[in-house]
Amino acid sequence: TNGISGTWEPAIISTATAGTSIYVFTPDSNQCSVIDTMVIEILPELTPQFDPMGPYCQYSTPEILPLVSNNGITGTWNPSTINTAIVGVADYVFTPDPGQCAVDTTISIEITDQIQPLFAQLGPYCQNSIADTLPLISDNGITGTWSPAVISTTSAGTVAYIFTPDSGQCAIPDTMYIVILPEITLVFDQLGPYCQNSVPDTLPIISNNGVTGTWSPDSIDTKVAGMFTYTFTPDSGQCALPVTMTI
């Protein structure tokens, strides 16, 4: 800077290795100038350090990408925010702000698919019958809770039961529609009265409204005079209750 020409040894600055190096300036001859030295420091290259992020469930709300690394390096990200809309692994590149001797670094963040809870269909149930307990673990291992929590068979109709998975399972709510069939009132034509020792009708094994079943006793006995009760028990699966006929 004060006009002395000369040469350096080494001739160029090497930044390949961190540390301190001495560079010697030798003036050209006939300048009445002395040799000079310059100490040049090469700072080590820093790699930004970050805690692992994810995996995240699809469409969940992710964390904010930190603008300062664990080892104090500031910078920016590309992309600037975590996108959870697409399932898979995506790379996010952190570029340090200038003047920090830091290099770009890349982190990979995984987005996992949402799981649909699977259940065996329950019902239909007869009105006022005892229903199954709603399972708290799906067939594919998802835990959660139901709303309503228990199946009510008090009223006939179709009711939606919603299963909400416990947090942290990447699972979505599921709905099961359960049918409650109305209770059938059995209809029979009244039999009798009969004369003692006469030949009676055969007890019908199908009601007037189509319900099958059996009688107890299974036939009408006319040997003894009086009033006798015969009970019709519907076959299972017909949502009908037993009924009696007095003959």
JORA-V891118 format. One record per backbone hydrogen bond with DSSP energy under -0.5 kcal/mol. CO is the residue of the C=O (numbers start at 0). NH is the residue of the N-H. If there is no record, write none. Layout:
BEGIN
co=CO nh=NH
co=CO nh=NH
END
This chain:
BEGIN
co=4 nh=27
co=6 nh=25
co=8 nh=23
co=12 nh=14
co=18 nh=41
co=20 nh=39
co=22 nh=37
co=23 nh=8
co=23 nh=25
co=24 nh=26
co=24 nh=35
co=25 nh=6
co=35 nh=24
co=37 nh=22
co=37 nh=39
co=39 nh=20
co=40 nh=42
co=41 nh=18
co=45 nh=47
co=45 nh=102
co=48 nh=69
co=55 nh=111
co=56 nh=59
co=59 nh=61
co=66 nh=74
co=68 nh=71
co=71 nh=73
co=72 nh=68
co=73 nh=96
co=75 nh=94
co=77 nh=92
co=81 nh=83
co=83 nh=58
co=87 nh=110
co=89 nh=108
co=91 nh=106
co=92 nh=77
co=92 nh=94
co=93 nh=95
co=93 nh=104
co=94 nh=75
co=96 nh=99
co=100 nh=45
co=102 nh=47
co=104 nh=93
co=106 nh=91
co=108 nh=89
co=109 nh=54
co=109 nh=55
co=109 nh=111
co=110 nh=87
co=111 nh=57
co=114 nh=116
co=114 nh=171
co=117 nh=138
co=124 nh=180
co=125 nh=128
co=128 nh=130
co=135 nh=143
co=137 nh=140
co=140 nh=142
co=141 nh=137
co=142 nh=165
co=144 nh=163
co=146 nh=161
co=150 nh=152
co=152 nh=127
co=156 nh=179
co=158 nh=177
co=160 nh=162
co=160 nh=175
co=161 nh=146
co=161 nh=163
co=162 nh=164
co=162 nh=173
co=163 nh=144
co=165 nh=168
co=169 nh=114
co=171 nh=116
co=173 nh=162
co=175 nh=160
co=175 nh=177
co=177 nh=158
co=178 nh=123
co=178 nh=124
co=178 nh=180
co=179 nh=156
co=180 nh=126
co=183 nh=185
co=183 nh=240
co=186 nh=207
co=186 nh=208
co=194 nh=197
co=197 nh=199
co=204 nh=212
co=206 nh=209
co=210 nh=206
co=211 nh=234
co=213 nh=232
co=215 nh=230
co=219 nh=221
co=221 nh=196
co=227 nh=246
co=229 nh=231
co=229 nh=244
co=230 nh=215
co=230 nh=232
co=231 nh=233
co=231 nh=242
co=232 nh=213
co=234 nh=237
co=238 nh=183
co=242 nh=231
co=244 nh=229
co=244 nh=246
END
